[in-house]
Structure formats: C-alpha cells, structure tokens
Amino acid sequence: MHIEFRHLRTIEAIHEAGGLARAAEQLHITQSALSHQIKGLEDQAGVELFVRRSKPLKLSPAGMRLLKLARQVLPQIKALQDEFTGLRAGSTGRMHIAIECHACFEWLFPVLEQFRKAWGEVDVDIRPGLAFDALPALLKEEVDLVVSSDPEDLPGVEFVELFDYAPVFVAASTHALAQKPYVEAGDFRGETLITYPVERSRLDVFSQLLIPAKVEPAAIRQVELTAVILLLVASNRGVAVLPDWVVREVKYSSDYVTRPLTAQGITRRLYAAVRSDDLDKPFMQHLLDLAGEEARKLQSA
C-alpha cells in the first residue's frame, strides 16, 4: 500500500463528519474527488474501509485500524509543521550552553531565567564546559554557545564580548596578607590555595600569575561552591582568587577582604563564542542582549 498523509486526513474527516458530503466540505474538495480517493485507497488495501449502508457512514474494522494510524501520525506531523514554522520565524530552536568559567553559573542563571520566560519554545540546556573541549563541540554543533575567557581564531565562530572582570585575592581579614595593598605570585608560597575543581590552566590565578612566575602554593584544596570557598577563607583555612564580581554578588560575610593581584592588577574579559551562522537568530540575539544587561549590573554593583 502507498498511504499518503491526505489518505489519513480523509479517514479521520469522514469518521468525524459521519458522511462524504460534510467530510468533503471540511477537506475543501468535491464529494466526487473524495469518493474517487476512497476507492483508490480501498483498491490498494484490498478490503473495504467503510460500511456503505450505514447512516451515519461508519468505518469497517480495517478502516478503524487506519483511523488509529491517522490519530497517531497526524498530530506528530502537525507538531513538526509547527516546529518548522517556529524555526522560520525564529521563535523555536535549541540553546545548549557550555561554560568554561566555573564561577559563571551564578551570573548566567538570572540571564537564563529571563530568557526562558521570553522564549519558552527554545530548548535550553547547560553543560559544564570544563568537563570537555567546549569550542570543538561548538564547531561540531554539539553546543550552541560557549562562555569563555580564552578567545581563539576559529573559522565560522564569533567571540562576542560580554564584560571585563578582575581576578582578586581573597583572604580572612586577620590574615597577614590582608595587610598588604596587593599580593604577588611569591606571596602564595606557603599558603593553602582554595580553588574550584578544574584544571590549573583554566584558573586565572594559575594561568595569569603562578604558572608564569613558576610559583607553587604549599597546598591546594578544591571546593565546588563559591559560598563554601568564602566560608573557608573567612575561617582562615586558606586563601582564594575569585572574579571581583563573584565576591560582590555572593556577599557571604565581612570576615574576609579582597586585594588586587600585582600592583597593576589583572583584567580578564569574558566572551560568548557563537557560530557565525547563528548570530542572526532572534533568540540568540536576545540572549546576548540579556547577558550584556546582566553584565552591566555586575560591573555597576
């Protein structure tokens, strides 16, 4: 049998209308064309699909099987058509985000909450980009946006500037280094450094300060949550380096202080890496706009 979508729509329409005339009207075809279509379908099936002498017109057992198929398939086709319509209009799609900045979860969640309300038909997911190679995944279309502080020259990828931040030294207010106007690489010798559980190369304190100076802390303690890092620092269990905006946002207690890294300070920039072809999608532009607004709030706090 060669069953077409119009056949399934015909079976459903006749069953609901109870007769050929009303079904033909619903399908916007003539009754003669509808009768011809039914005969062709029955010739293919080799069985009658309707009980001809019944009023209203009823489906035969074979017709009921075809109706069951129609009610399974047609809603799926309608959903697919709606999805394609949404894609053309830019109202539906996928936004899978990878984050190479561990602390950025706390910045990104308010952005995504606003985005979710505006784009309910867009599938949103977050993957910690520290657990895999996020930029290659972007090129392979496994993710759609990467939050990163390390831009690369990649064909077909745009790095959109989000905001600048300063990694700052954080120590208990009673710590000896808290008395200094700024800290340098050598000050970390003999200290327990509390960090997020990620590779050293992805931590600002190592990539921007300690690795170039060839300085190694006395010990490293890895902690998942920013609030717990600040709790340990306030308890003088170690020192940390965090983005300045993170320390301002969390505001855990007043028992710790921040100091610049080096006399000049260190400034880093956060980017959103996006495939060039996706930049003109309305929901992508809106997400980037929301991210920019949230970034300005962080910088003015």
C-alpha positions as CSV (number, residue, x, y, z in Angstrom):
1,M,0.0,0.0,0.0
2,H,1.0,3.6,-0.7
3,I,-0.5,5.6,2.1
4,E,-0.3,9.4,1.9
5,F,-1.0,11.9,4.6
6,R,-4.1,13.0,2.6
7,H,-5.5,9.5,3.0
8,L,-5.1,9.6,6.8
9,R,-6.8,13.0,6.8
10,T,-9.6,11.7,4.7
11,I,-10.3,8.7,7.0
12,E,-10.3,11.0,10.0
13,A,-12.6,13.6,8.4
14,I,-15.2,11.0,7.2
15,H,-15.2,9.4,10.7
16,E,-15.8,12.7,12.4
17,A,-18.2,14.1,9.8
18,G,-20.3,10.9,9.5
19,G,-20.7,11.3,5.8
20,L,-19.0,12.1,2.5
21,A,-20.6,15.5,1.9
22,R,-19.6,17.1,5.2
23,A,-16.1,15.5,5.0
24,A,-15.5,16.8,1.5
25,E,-16.5,20.3,2.8
26,Q,-14.1,20.1,5.7
27,L,-11.3,18.9,3.3
28,H,-12.1,21.6,0.7
29,I,-12.5,19.1,-2.1
30,T,-15.5,17.9,-4.1
31,Q,-17.5,14.9,-3.0
32,S,-16.7,13.2,-6.3
33,A,-13.0,13.6,-5.7
34,L,-13.3,12.3,-2.2
35,S,-15.2,9.2,-3.4
36,H,-12.5,8.6,-6.0
37,Q,-9.8,8.9,-3.4
38,I,-11.6,6.3,-1.1
39,K,-12.0,3.9,-4.0
40,G,-8.3,4.1,-4.9
41,L,-7.3,3.5,-1.2
42,E,-9.6,0.5,-0.9
43,D,-8.3,-0.9,-4.2
44,Q,-4.8,-0.7,-2.7
45,A,-5.8,-2.2,0.6
46,G,-7.9,-5.0,-1.0
47,V,-10.6,-4.5,1.7
48,E,-13.5,-2.2,2.3
49,L,-12.7,0.7,4.7
50,F,-16.4,1.7,5.2
51,V,-19.7,0.1,6.0
52,R,-21.5,1.5,3.0
53,R,-25.2,1.0,4.0
54,S,-24.8,2.6,7.5
55,K,-26.0,6.0,8.4
56,P,-24.0,7.9,9.5
57,L,-21.2,6.4,7.5
58,K,-19.1,4.1,9.6
59,L,-15.6,2.7,9.3
60,S,-15.1,-1.0,8.9
61,P,-12.7,-2.9,11.2
62,A,-10.0,-2.2,8.6
63,G,-11.0,1.4,8.4
64,M,-10.7,1.7,12.2
65,R,-7.2,0.3,12.0
66,L,-6.4,3.1,9.5
67,L,-8.1,5.7,11.8
68,K,-5.9,4.6,14.7
69,L,-2.8,5.1,12.5
70,A,-4.1,8.6,11.5
71,R,-4.6,9.6,15.1
72,Q,-1.0,8.6,15.9
73,V,0.7,10.1,12.8
74,L,-1.2,13.3,12.1
75,P,-0.6,15.0,15.5
76,Q,3.1,14.3,15.0
77,I,3.0,15.8,11.5
78,K,1.2,18.9,12.9
79,A,3.8,19.3,15.7
80,L,6.6,19.1,13.1
81,Q,4.9,21.7,10.9
82,D,4.5,24.0,13.9
83,E,8.2,23.5,14.8
84,F,9.3,24.3,11.3
85,T,7.1,27.4,11.3
86,G,8.7,28.4,14.6
87,L,12.2,27.9,13.2
88,R,11.4,30.0,10.2
89,A,10.0,32.7,12.4
90,G,12.9,32.4,14.8
91,S,10.7,31.6,17.8
92,T,11.9,28.0,18.4
93,G,15.2,26.2,18.4
94,R,17.9,25.0,20.7
95,M,20.2,26.8,23.1
96,H,22.7,24.4,24.6
97,I,25.4,26.3,26.5
98,A,28.8,25.2,27.6
99,I,30.6,27.2,30.4
100,E,34.4,27.3,30.7
101,C,34.1,29.7,33.6
102,H,33.1,27.8,36.8
103,A,32.0,30.9,38.6
104,C,29.8,32.0,35.7
105,F,27.0,29.7,36.7
106,E,25.9,32.3,39.3
107,W,26.0,35.0,36.7
108,L,24.2,33.0,33.9
109,F,21.2,31.7,35.9
110,P,19.4,35.1,36.2
111,V,20.0,35.6,32.4
112,L,18.5,32.2,31.6
113,E,15.5,32.8,33.8
114,Q,14.6,35.9,31.8
115,F,15.4,34.1,28.6
116,R,13.1,31.2,29.5
117,K,10.2,33.4,30.0
118,A,10.6,35.1,26.7
119,W,11.5,32.0,24.6
120,G,9.5,29.1,26.1
121,E,9.8,27.1,22.9
122,V,13.6,27.1,22.8
123,D,15.2,24.0,24.3
124,V,17.8,25.3,26.9
125,D,20.5,23.2,28.4
126,I,23.7,23.9,30.3
127,R,26.8,21.7,30.1
128,P,29.9,22.4,32.3
129,G,32.4,23.1,29.5
130,L,35.3,22.3,31.9
131,A,34.4,18.6,31.6
132,F,35.0,18.5,27.8
133,D,36.5,20.5,24.9
134,A,33.8,23.1,24.6
135,L,35.0,25.0,21.5
136,P,35.4,21.9,19.3
137,A,31.9,20.9,20.5
138,L,30.7,24.3,19.3
139,L,32.2,23.6,15.8
140,K,30.6,20.2,15.7
141,E,27.2,21.8,16.6
142,E,27.0,19.7,19.9
143,V,26.5,23.0,21.8
144,D,25.4,26.4,20.6
145,L,27.2,28.9,22.8
146,V,30.4,28.7,24.9
147,V,31.1,31.1,27.7
148,S,34.9,31.5,27.8
149,S,37.7,33.9,28.7
150,D,40.1,32.4,26.1
151,P,39.2,33.6,22.6
152,E,40.6,31.7,19.7
153,D,40.8,32.4,15.9
154,L,38.3,29.8,14.7
155,P,36.7,29.9,11.3
156,G,32.9,30.3,11.5
157,V,33.0,31.3,15.2
158,E,32.4,34.8,16.6
159,F,33.6,35.8,20.1
160,V,31.1,38.3,21.4
161,E,32.5,40.5,24.3
162,L,30.4,40.2,27.5
163,F,32.3,42.0,30.2
164,D,35.7,42.6,31.9
165,Y,36.5,41.4,35.4
166,A,39.4,41.4,37.7
167,P,40.6,38.2,39.5
168,V,41.2,39.3,43.1
169,F,42.9,37.8,46.1
170,V,40.6,36.8,48.9
171,A,41.8,36.2,52.5
172,A,40.5,36.4,56.0
173,S,40.6,39.9,57.4
174,T,43.0,38.6,60.1
175,H,45.4,37.0,57.5
176,A,48.9,38.5,57.3
177,L,48.5,39.1,53.5
178,A,45.3,41.1,54.1
179,Q,47.5,43.9,55.4
180,K,49.2,44.3,52.0
181,P,47.9,46.7,49.4
182,Y,48.2,44.0,46.7
183,V,49.6,40.4,46.5
184,E,52.2,39.0,44.1
185,A,53.0,35.5,43.0
186,G,55.6,34.9,45.6
187,D,53.0,35.6,48.4
188,F,51.3,32.3,47.6
189,R,54.3,30.2,48.7
190,G,53.4,28.6,52.0
191,E,49.6,29.2,51.5
192,T,46.8,26.8,51.1
193,L,45.0,27.9,47.9
194,I,41.3,27.1,47.7
195,T,40.1,26.7,44.1
196,Y,37.3,25.3,42.0
197,P,37.8,21.7,41.0
198,V,39.1,22.4,37.5
199,E,42.4,22.1,35.6
200,R,45.0,24.6,36.6
201,S,45.3,26.0,33.1
202,R,41.6,27.2,33.4
203,L,42.1,29.0,36.6
204,D,43.1,32.7,36.4
205,V,45.4,32.5,39.4
206,F,47.5,29.9,37.7
207,S,47.3,30.9,34.0
208,Q,47.8,34.7,34.7
209,L,50.1,34.6,37.8
210,L,51.5,31.5,39.3
211,I,52.5,29.5,36.2
212,P,54.4,32.4,34.5
213,A,56.2,33.1,37.8
214,K,56.8,29.3,38.4
215,V,55.4,29.6,41.9
216,E,53.7,26.7,43.7
217,P,51.4,27.1,46.7
218,A,52.0,24.9,49.8
219,A,48.7,23.1,49.2
220,I,45.6,23.2,47.0
221,R,42.1,22.5,48.3
222,Q,39.4,22.1,45.7
223,V,35.8,23.2,46.5
224,E,32.7,23.1,44.3
225,L,30.7,26.0,45.6
226,T,31.7,29.7,45.8
227,A,29.9,30.2,49.2
228,V,31.9,27.3,50.7
229,I,35.1,28.8,49.4
230,L,34.3,32.1,51.1
231,L,33.3,30.3,54.3
232,L,36.7,28.5,54.4
233,V,38.6,31.7,53.6
234,A,36.7,33.6,56.3
235,S,37.6,30.8,58.7
236,N,41.3,31.3,57.8
237,R,41.5,27.8,56.3
238,G,43.2,29.1,53.2
239,V,43.2,31.9,50.6
240,A,41.5,32.1,47.2
241,V,41.4,34.0,43.9
242,L,37.9,34.8,42.6
243,P,36.4,37.2,40.0
244,D,35.7,40.5,41.6
245,W,32.0,40.4,40.6
246,V,31.6,37.0,42.2
247,V,32.8,38.2,45.6
248,R,30.4,41.2,45.3
249,E,27.5,39.1,44.4
250,V,27.8,36.3,47.0
251,K,28.5,38.7,49.9
252,Y,28.9,35.8,52.3
253,S,30.3,37.6,55.3
254,S,32.5,40.6,56.3
255,D,35.3,38.4,57.7
256,Y,37.3,38.4,54.5
257,V,38.9,41.1,52.3
258,T,40.0,41.3,48.7
259,R,43.2,42.6,47.3
260,P,44.4,43.2,43.7
261,L,46.8,40.7,42.1
262,T,50.0,42.6,41.5
263,A,50.5,46.3,41.7
264,Q,48.9,46.9,38.3
265,G,46.1,44.4,38.8
266,I,45.0,41.8,36.3
267,T,42.0,42.2,34.0
268,R,40.3,39.4,32.1
269,R,37.5,39.5,29.5
270,L,34.6,37.1,29.2
271,Y,33.2,36.2,25.8
272,A,30.3,34.3,24.3
273,A,31.5,32.1,21.5
274,V,28.8,31.6,18.9
275,R,28.7,30.1,15.4
276,S,28.6,33.0,12.9
277,D,25.5,31.5,11.2
278,D,23.6,31.6,14.5
279,L,24.2,35.2,15.3
280,D,21.2,36.4,13.4
281,K,18.7,34.1,15.2
282,P,16.3,36.3,17.2
283,F,16.6,34.2,20.3
284,M,20.4,34.2,20.1
285,Q,20.5,38.0,19.8
286,H,18.1,38.3,22.8
287,L,20.2,36.0,25.0
288,L,23.3,38.1,24.2
289,D,21.4,41.3,25.0
290,L,20.2,39.9,28.3
291,A,23.8,38.8,29.1
292,G,25.0,42.3,28.3
293,E,22.4,43.8,30.6
294,E,23.3,41.4,33.5
295,A,27.0,42.2,32.9
296,R,26.4,45.9,33.3
297,K,24.6,45.3,36.5
298,L,27.5,43.3,37.8
299,Q,30.0,46.0,36.9
300,S,28.0,48.8,38.5
301,A,27.3,46.9,41.7
